[in-house]
Each structure stands twice: as structure tokens, then as C-alpha cells.
Amino acid sequence: MAKSDQNKRLKKFYYLSLLCLIPGFGILIGIVLLVYAIFVFRNVKLLFTILLAMAGGFLLIKVDSYYLEQDVRYGKDAENAFTLLSANGLDAIVQNLELYKLRYQQYPDSLQQLEKVNPELEIRDPLLRRNAKAHKFINFYYKKDGDKYVLFSAGVDGIPNTADDIYPRQTLK
């Protein structure tokens, strides 16, 4: 094969190496191109170009998965889902608080005490738990006040006693 034909084919493979930047699929293309670079062209420069493009594709996958994880954890849809989970959790706690009071004639001193009676009860706030490192306290807020109690979620901002706090949707008496 003439040297100019070989150079034209080689140049096409340099352009094909850009396909390695496609996340996921580019890795497969890169493997095929690596075989050509090693066994057909025996060109070290093409080999490194393909490896560099594959590394770029892998980096794009990592960056994309990072942002996807952030969206799943902190995006608006996730916020709505975690808010609903918190509201459902609060309702379940209210039911357990009332059952506890029926059994022991008083409300528990803490949610941990309630959890000991019902180990399946989730007392951790899903909104706070999704970013537990940012919060010292990840349980729902509960305070017994004589024959009453205060129970709520700190809401999306994670700060208690603000406008976004979530309270139980039902109260049983």
C-alpha cells in the first residue's frame, strides 16, 4: 500500500478516535481502534491518541454520573419525593405515639423510646438523612410537653422552626 494511502487511512483513524469521547459506547469503539493501532498500523502516536480519547470518554461518564447523583439527591423532584416521605413518616410516628399513650398512659420522652417499642418505625427524617454530613441531628424533631407533644420535620432547608417545616398531616386523639 502506498505511503499516501496509508497516511489517509491513518488520518481517518485519528478522526475516528474522537468517537471514543462518547460515554459508554466510546469505550467499545476505542477497543476496536486500539487493535487497529497496535496490529494494523503499529503506530504509537495513534495508540496514545485513542487512549487519551478513551480516558476523556471515561471522564465524561464520571462527571455525568456525579451530576446525576446530585440531581437525584438534591433536585426539585427529589426534594418533592423526600418531602412526601417525611410527611408519611410523621403520620406513622403520630399513630405510634397515640398507641404508645394508650398503652403507657403518657407520651414517650423521646422518639428513641418509641422506636424501642416498635423497632420497625423510622424516626430519621428522610430530608435530613439525604445529607447526613450537613446535619448534627437527623431524626424528626420531637418534644414531649406534658400531655401534648410537638413533632415535625425541619423541612428542605434542614433548619427547624422555619417556614418550610413539615408537620404531621393527621392528628389522632
Order of alpha helices (4+ residues) and beta strands (2+ residues): alpha-alpha-alpha-alpha-alpha-alpha-beta-beta
